[in-house]
Amino acid sequence: MTDDVELSRALTAAVRATPGVAGVYPAQPVLEAAATVLAAKLALRQPDVLVDIDRTDGFTSVSVQIATHAAEAAPDTVRRVGETVRDLCVEHGEDAAALTVAVTVRLVEG
């Protein structure tokens, strides 16, 4: 099994490369995300480690927050991201039966 920081870094890169993804953001609530931005500026959290991995009671939960390109259907992009994350997690040794992936889309205006 891969270290969580290394896995998050690989997942963040894979999500960014997924067709239709315009951006990847910290998956935490807004207040936690603001703390994460501050942590990144202080070099406490790297900007290439944005996908959250939580291990509890033998299950692994992966959370991703993205923005999508207007030219791509958001549901199709979310599906591609979810499949990419699941496949990469399994490739890195995660148990598919004990894995959940949550992909949310952030509205970005302007």
C-alpha positions in Angstrom: 0.0 0.0 0.0 1.2 3.5 -0.9 1.8 6.3 1.6 -1.2 8.6 1.8 0.7 11.7 0.7 2.2 9.9 -2.2 -1.2 8.5 -3.1 -2.8 11.9 -2.8 -0.1 13.4 -5.0 -0.7 10.7 -7.7 -4.4 11.1 -7.5 -4.3 14.9 -7.7 -2.1 14.6 -10.9 -4.4 12.0 -12.4 -7.5 14.0 -11.7 -5.9 17.2 -13.2 -5.2 15.1 -16.4 -8.7 13.8 -16.7 -10.6 15.3 -19.7 -13.1 17.9 -18.7 -11.4 18.9 -15.4 -10.6 22.6 -15.2 -9.2 22.5 -11.7 -8.7 20.5 -8.5 -9.3 22.0 -5.1 -8.9 20.9 -1.5 -11.8 18.6 -0.7 -12.4 20.0 2.8 -15.2 22.4 3.8 -14.5 26.1 3.1 -13.0 26.9 6.5 -10.7 23.9 6.3 -9.8 24.7 2.7 -8.8 28.2 3.8 -6.5 26.7 6.4 -5.1 24.4 3.8 -4.3 27.4 1.5 -2.5 29.1 4.4 -0.7 25.8 5.1 0.4 25.6 1.5 1.7 29.1 1.6 3.6 28.2 4.7 4.9 25.0 3.0 2.9 22.8 5.4 0.8 21.3 2.6 1.9 20.9 -1.0 -0.3 22.3 -3.8 -0.1 18.9 -5.5 -1.6 17.0 -2.6 -5.3 18.1 -2.8 -7.2 14.7 -2.8 -8.2 13.7 0.7 -7.7 10.2 1.9 -9.4 9.0 5.1 -8.9 5.6 6.6 -11.4 4.5 9.3 -12.5 1.1 10.5 -10.9 -0.8 7.6 -12.4 1.4 4.9 -10.7 4.0 2.7 -12.7 7.1 1.7 -11.3 9.4 -1.0 -12.7 12.8 -1.6 -12.0 15.0 -4.6 -13.3 18.5 -5.4 -13.1 19.7 -9.0 -14.2 22.4 -11.4 -15.3 21.3 -14.9 -14.9 22.8 -18.3 -18.2 24.2 -19.7 -17.6 22.4 -23.0 -17.8 19.0 -21.2 -20.9 17.6 -19.5 -20.2 17.8 -15.7 -21.7 14.3 -15.0 -19.5 12.7 -17.6 -16.4 14.4 -16.1 -17.4 13.4 -12.6 -17.8 9.8 -13.7 -14.4 9.8 -15.4 -12.8 11.3 -12.3 -14.4 8.7 -10.1 -13.3 5.9 -12.3 -9.8 7.3 -12.5 -9.5 7.6 -8.7 -10.9 4.2 -8.1 -8.6 2.5 -10.6 -5.5 4.3 -9.4 -6.3 3.5 -5.7 -6.7 -0.2 -6.6 -3.5 0.0 -8.6 -1.7 1.3 -5.5 -3.0 -1.6 -3.4 -6.3 -0.4 -2.0 -9.1 -3.0 -1.5 -11.8 -2.1 -4.0 -14.5 -3.6 -1.7 -13.5 -1.3 1.1 -13.1 1.9 -1.0 -15.5 4.8 -1.5 -14.8 7.7 -3.8 -16.7 11.0 -3.5 -16.3 13.6 -6.3 -17.9 17.0 -6.0 -18.0 19.8 -8.5 -17.3 23.4 -7.4 -19.0 26.2 -9.2 -16.4 28.7 -10.5 -17.6 31.9 -11.9 -15.8 34.5 -14.0 
